[in-house]
Amino acid sequence: MPTIAIVGAGPGLGLSIAKVFGGHGFDVALFSRTKDKLDVLVAELAEAGITAEGFPADAGDSAQLTGALKAAIARFGRIDVLEFSPHAGLSMTSPKEVTVDTLRPQVDSLLFGAVTAVQAVLPGMLEAGSGTLLFTTGGGAVDPYPMIADANIAQAGQRNWAINLHNTLADEGIYVANVAINLLVGTEAPEGVPHRTPDEIALDYWTLHTSRDQAEHFVGA
């Protein structure tokens, strides 16, 4: 069975991605900070006939995340698809208010966490000559929002690196793409606010994985 690792798994988009890939025969390795929350997701996936296991880890802690990913590789054999979308919180910081202290949690989780995750799974992909790396950012990684300047910085760095990986790994059988989500993810939203459901967006990830033809996918109104 191929395996997808979802770093930053939650009951919204992460669970929907797990269901889409699981429905196509993938085992699922889930990563987030809280074991109890992971257990709930694993149980829901089991009800759908999908084999899944949770691995508690903070994406901002490199040693912790590396250990969890190695445990998942030992459990499932190797990771065929990595989807990286942890939530580092939103501090509502304007550009002039950005400091090292406000920026550090975002960089630790979103940029350094992405590097850590890739370094854990990429050797197996290169050895196999195949694999998919999917990164998720907000629309502010492309066109910054002034009220979340620190998140914009970290996600823009992550996006830049993802596209760089896309441009350099294709010849080795590895597909990489960034997904920039520039709307509300949910089943409903206030009037006039663009949104798409997690289940709808999750299908885009499967399309990217199978088509393997673009460095970035923009989810907008």
PEFENKA-V977394 format. One record per pair of residues at least 4 apart in sequence whose ideal C-beta (glycine too) atoms are under 6 Angstrom apart, sorted by the first residue. I is the first residue (numbers start at 1). J is the second residue. If there is no record, write none. Layout:
BEGIN
((I:J) (I:J))
END
This chain:
BEGIN
((1:27) (2:26) (2:80) (3:27) (3:76) (3:79) (3:80) (4:21) (4:26) (4:28) (4:81) (5:29) (5:72) (5:79) (5:82) (6:14) (6:17) (6:18) (6:30) (6:83) (7:31) (7:59) (7:84) (7:86) (7:117) (8:85) (8:86) (9:14) (9:30) (9:32) (10:14) (11:15) (12:198) (13:185) (13:198) (15:41) (16:198) (16:199) (16:202) (17:83) (17:202) (17:205) (18:22) (18:28) (18:45) (19:23) (20:202) (20:206) (21:26) (22:26) (22:28) (22:50) (27:51) (27:76) (28:52) (29:72) (30:38) (30:41) (30:54) (31:55) (31:57) (31:68) (32:38) (33:58) (35:56) (38:54) (42:52) (42:54) (45:50) (45:52) (55:68) (55:71) (55:72) (57:64) (57:65) (57:68) (58:64) (59:65) (59:86) (59:109) (59:113) (60:108) (60:109) (60:113) (62:116) (65:116) (66:116) (66:120) (69:120) (72:76) (73:78) (78:124) (79:121) (80:131) (81:132) (82:121) (82:133) (83:134) (84:114) (84:117) (84:135) (85:136) (86:109) (86:113) (88:105) (88:106) (88:109) (88:110) (90:148) (91:102) (92:147) (93:97) (93:98) (93:102) (93:149) (93:150) (94:146) (94:149) (95:149) (98:102) (98:103) (98:149) (98:150) (100:104) (102:150) (103:107) (103:150) (104:108) (106:110) (106:150) (106:151) (106:154) (107:111) (107:154) (108:112) (109:113) (110:154) (110:155) (110:158) (111:154) (111:157) (111:158) (114:158) (118:122) (125:131) (125:174) (126:172) (129:173) (130:173) (131:174) (132:175) (132:209) (133:176) (134:177) (134:205) (135:158) (135:162) (135:178) (136:179) (137:141) (137:155) (137:159) (137:180) (138:155) (139:180) (139:182) (140:144) (140:145) (140:148) (140:152) (141:155) (141:156) (141:159) (141:180) (142:180) (144:152) (148:152) (151:155) (152:156) (159:178) (162:176) (162:178) (163:215) (165:169) (165:176) (166:176) (166:215) (169:174) (169:176) (175:212) (177:208) (177:215) (178:216) (179:217) (180:218) (181:219) (182:220) (183:194) (183:195) (183:220) (183:221) (184:189) (184:193) (184:195) (185:198) (186:195) (187:197) (189:193) (189:195) (194:221) (196:200) (196:201) (201:219) (207:211) (208:217))
END
